[in-house]
Each structure stands twice: as C-alpha cells, then as structure tokens.
Amino acid sequence: MEAGTYDETRVAFDIPESARGGMLMFKDSNSHLFKWQMPAKDAGPQIAKFSEEAHKLVS
C-alpha cells in the first residue's frame, strides 16, 4: 500500500506494548462509536509482509 492511499479492507495500528490486549475506540464525525479488542500480540494472515513494508517506510 502506497503512502497517501487507503484500502478499506485493511486496518493497522502501531500501538505501544502496554496497550496490547486493550480496547481501541474511535468516534467518527457522526458520533458513532466503534470499538475493537486489540490483540495481545501481532496478528493476521499477512503480518510478516505488512511488518516488512512498515519497516521500509520508517527507515
């Protein structure tokens, strides 16, 4: 995924170790509240590829 683009089928968050296993809450412009239980560790079928791409962006 290129910087400045989006894909509504993927969501990724870089969270601190202390927030793992917690609850992520997002309130949109219509005041709808969305909640996600955050995994206690990296998860997902494409985590290795995503991690590789993410590290390229920050290095």
C-alpha positions in Angstrom: 0.0 0.0 0.0 1.5 3.3 -1.0 1.7 6.3 1.3 -1.3 8.7 0.8 -3.6 5.9 -0.4 -6.2 3.8 1.5 -7.7 0.4 1.5 -10.9 0.0 3.5 -10.3 -3.7 3.9 -7.1 -3.3 6.0 -6.6 -1.7 9.3 -3.2 -1.5 11.0 -2.2 0.3 14.2 1.2 0.8 15.8 0.5 0.7 19.5 2.8 0.6 22.5 3.4 -2.8 24.2 1.4 -1.5 27.2 -1.7 -1.1 25.1 -1.7 -4.6 23.7 -4.8 -6.6 24.7 -6.7 -3.3 25.4 -9.7 -1.7 23.7 -9.3 0.7 20.7 -12.2 3.2 20.4 -12.9 5.5 17.5 -15.6 8.1 17.3 -16.5 9.3 13.8 -17.9 12.6 12.7 -21.4 11.4 13.2 -20.7 10.5 16.8 -20.8 6.8 16.1 -18.5 4.9 18.4 -16.5 1.9 17.1 -14.6 -0.4 19.4 -12.1 -3.1 18.7 -10.4 -5.5 21.1 -6.7 -5.2 20.3 -4.8 -8.5 20.1 -2.2 -9.2 22.8 0.4 -9.8 20.0 0.8 -9.1 16.3 -1.9 -10.9 14.4 -3.3 -11.5 11.0 -2.6 -13.6 7.9 -0.3 -11.1 6.3 1.5 -9.7 9.3 5.0 -10.7 8.1 4.5 -8.8 4.8 2.9 -5.8 6.5 5.8 -5.6 9.0 8.3 -5.7 6.2 6.6 -2.9 4.4 6.1 -0.8 7.5 9.8 -1.0 8.4 10.7 0.2 5.0 8.6 3.3 5.5 10.2 4.3 8.8 13.8 3.5 7.9 
